[in-house]
Structure formats: C-alpha cells, structure tokens
C-alpha cells in the first residue's frame, strides 16, 4: 500500500512539473490542435494561442488523471492507517486549486487585448511556471516540494517494514 501511494505521489509530482514546464514545443501545440480537430498555424496569433490553450488542457487532464489515481490510493491508506494524510492532502488540493486559477488567468490574459501587468502578472507567472534552476525557484515550487516531502516522510517508514 505504501509503495502504491508513494508511486502515485511521485506521478502527481511529475505531472505537476509537466503542467508547470514553461517549455512547450510547436509539436505539442500542433498535436493538441489536431486531436481537437482544429487547425494550427504557428504564424497566426489566434491559432497559436488556441493551440497553446488546447495543449495546456491536455497537460491538465494528465495531471487530473494522476490526481484521481492518488485519491484512490489515499482512500485505501485511510482504511489502513486512519486520516494521517488528511492535512497534507488538503495542502495538495490547495496547491492544485491555486495552479488551476493561475492557469486560467494565464489563458485569459493570452486571449485578452489588455493582459494584466506588474505584480498580478508576476504572481500568475510564479504559480504557473516552474524552474528546475535552484537560483530561480519560487515559493510555489517550494510549497509543492514540501508537501511531497511530507508524503515521503509518512510513507517511507512503511516501505522499510515490507522489505
């Protein structure tokens, strides 16, 4: 059980990293547009923005699938160990909620003729995009890492017992 939940936690972590990756290739956007039956012209700002939105939606669906898997494992863990993961899971839900709002703001700004600027834009950017570069880390990335470490700390002792 501990191994399955830890694997689901790592899968969610990896999908969070993928959703928050600032790199998106034209191929990823093209594949998302094609899968939705829409045209993709990298030179058309409107089609480019639409393809970007479709690709972000595909990334989010993958994250949603990982979250669903983790929720199932969390229910199993609660049956075995009680509500020991509740606090950390609530923190994870808040992270996902904030990320969802930030991505929606990002997409809205890309569609808008007057996108937000200054501090609002900086906050959306910090939540939406991650950096693996230790010099450019931000509080949101640290928050994600912290909750993953908390899950690890609770689960790894159970793995040692199984061996």
N, C-alpha and C positions, 0 to 999 in steps of 0.2 A: 504494500500500500504506500509506504513512504517513498519508495522508488518511483512509483507511478505519479504521485503528486509532485515530486521534485522534477520529474521529466516534464510534466505539464506546466510547471512553473517556469522552467527553462524555455520551453516552447513559447510561452506567452512573452517572456523577456525578449526572445529573438524576434518575435513578430512585432513587439513594440519598437524594437530597434529598426526593423524594416520599415514600419509605417513612418517613423521619425527620420529616416535617412533623407538628407537633403538632395542626394543624387537620384535623379530619375531620367533614364535614357529615353530617347525618342522611340526606341523599340518597345519599351514598356508602355508608353502612351499609345503607340500605334496598335499594339496587341489589345489594349483595353478598349480602344475605339472600335476596332474590328470585331471584338467579342460582343460589343453592344450594337453592332450593325451601323455604326456611324463612320463618316469619313474622317480622315486625319490628314491635314496638310500642315506641316510644321511651319510654313510661311504665313499661314492665316492665324492671326492672333486669336480670333474667336474659336476656331477649331483646335488650336493648340491648348487654349485654356479649358475647353470642354474635354479634350483627351486627358489633360492633366487631372481634371476632376474625376473622370472615369477611372483613371489609374489609382488615384487616392482611394476611391471607393473600393476597388479590388484589394488594395492593401488593407483597408479597414475590415473587409469581410474575412480575410485571413486571420486578422487579429481577433475578430469575433468568434471564429471557429476555435481558436486556441483558448479563448476565454470560456467558451462552452465546455470544452474538454476539462479545463481546470475546475470549473464549477462542479462537474460530476465527481471529480476526484475529491474535492473539498467536502462534498456530502458524505462520501464514503469515509473520509478521515474523521468527520464529526461523529459518525456512528461508532467508530473505534475509540477515539480519543477525547470526545467532547468538543466544546467550542473553542479550543485553543488557538485556532487560526482566524477567528472572527475579526479581531481587531486589525490584523494585517490584511485580511481580505477587504475590509471596509476601506482601508487606506488605498488598496489597489483599485477598488471601484471609484474612489475619488480621483485617482490619477487618470483612469480611463475616461471619466466624465470631463475632467479639465482638458484632456487631449482632444476629445470629441468636439468640445466647444471651440477650442483653438483652431482645429482643422476647418470647422465650419466658417469661422471668422476669416481664415486664410482664403478659403474658396470664395467667400462673399467678396472679399477685397479684390480678388482676381477678376471677378465679374463686374465690379464697380468702376465707375469713371472717377470716383473720388475715394480711393482707399484710405484707410486710417494711416496716421503717421505718428512719429515720435514714440512716446512711452507705450501707447497701446499696441503699436506695431511690434515694438521690441518684445513685449510680453508674449504676444501671439507667436512670434518667431522662436523665442526661447522654449516655449512649450512644444511647438510643432516639430522643430528640427533639433536633432541631436548631433553631437560631435564626439567622436571617439578620442579626439585630441584632448589630453588632460589639461592643457592650458585654456581650452575654450569650453570647459564643462560649465553647466549651469545648475541652478538649484533644482530644477525639474528633473534633470538627469540624475542628480544625486538622490532625489526622492525615490525614483524608480529603483536605483541600485540598492538603496537602504531597505526597501520592502522585500526585494528579492533576497538580500542577505538575511532578513528576519525569517523568511520561509526556510532558507537553508539551515539556519541555526536550530529551528524547531524540528526539521526533518532528518538531518544527518545523524543525530544520535540513534534514531530508529533504524537507519541503514546499518549501523555498526552492530546492532543486535542480531540482524538477519544473517550476517556472514558467518 
